[in-house]
Amino acid sequence: MKRRAFTLIELLVALVIGVIVMIGVFVVFQTSSAAFRSQNQTQRMNDELRGALMHLKADLKKAAFLSTPNSAIDPTACLASEPLQALALELSPVNTGDAMSSVAVESSNAFIQPMALQLLGPYPTTRTFRTAGVAGNQVTLLTADTLETRANYPATQAEFEALFQPGRLLKIVNQDQLEMYVSVQDASFTNGAITIDQALQPATADNACGYEADGSRMEVVLLSIVRYRLGTDLRVGAPPSKTDLIREEMRFSGHSLVPVDGTQLRVAEYVVDLMLYDFLFDVGTPGAPNLLYYPTYEQGNVLQGDGTGKLERGTAAVPEKLRFVTIKVSARTPEEDPALAFSRRSQLFGPLRTYEVLPTMTGAAAVESLATRVELTTFRQRGL
């Protein structure tokens, strides 16, 4: 029997059906890919935000632990090379071109001015040490006396040098529980000798701030100052306008704090805003609280920008009165979504939904924010 061949019309119909099927498959694939990419970017943002808040909350909880909330008014802090605060805020400069000018396209991304947060605490280690003696500007640590001393003293020279770095701070507590804060200049692992920035004086009847006898058996705590800030990623190959949340150590240079090279840790990537708000202060006396609440830093002179705010580095600062604070971190997607319409933030503390990375591109990057409230129990415990 002779088989009938396909007609031209049948071939055309089959071809059209095939094309329609292929277009449908392509549309489904493209939609699924876009949804997967969007979901993946959202998941990445949430991971970055959770990691950032975990770091921030842990360091906030350690601020003022084993140290003073504010050496300017702390009666037990009888000596400090420079005024010390457990917490201080500053506003990142905008449109200045320096490392902290981290807002891309300021004209489009309006009402974004990330904060920088400075914290004082036992961040290198929470171990305590004991002095073997004091001679002028040299403090010698006990290296082997009791089991506790042997357990706390660094086992190797590398560990010792990683801890007692120049510029870090020592809190030395004498027998009267008075605290002396000095800066490390040099340190020797062999004999535990640490050179500090100023000579300690023997205690006298008129001045109990000093060491007794040979200066032995005093408690020593190692402290450092860390700063969280946003910074532009200047590494080779980094995408344009990429900003990250950075944690870095600070040292005193004269009366100013400067970042230490090599200590920068990228806590989270593509972060576009760091903000603190909902400040709760207790300005009362022990046993008689008097709570003051400020929703934003603009209210109550929390952050003035000139050193006169309640949480700035300056003589007007009262970080020891802070009891609660909310911290919020916002991150964007690495890429702009052409289907997402860009909308500017309407006010400084308003919701941040989108971010403009490149004005020449259609669309915008999506933004997610995550916040947590932190109770500062270490500040309250000092009862200042």
Helices and strands as residue ranges (DSSP letters): H 8-62, E 77-80, E 87-91, E 115-121, E 128-135, E 138-141, H 147-152, H 157-163, E 169-173, E 179-187, E 193-196, E 219-232, E 243-253, E 256-259, E 265-268, E 271-282, E 291-294, G 319-321, E 322-332, E 354-355, E 365-375, H 377-381
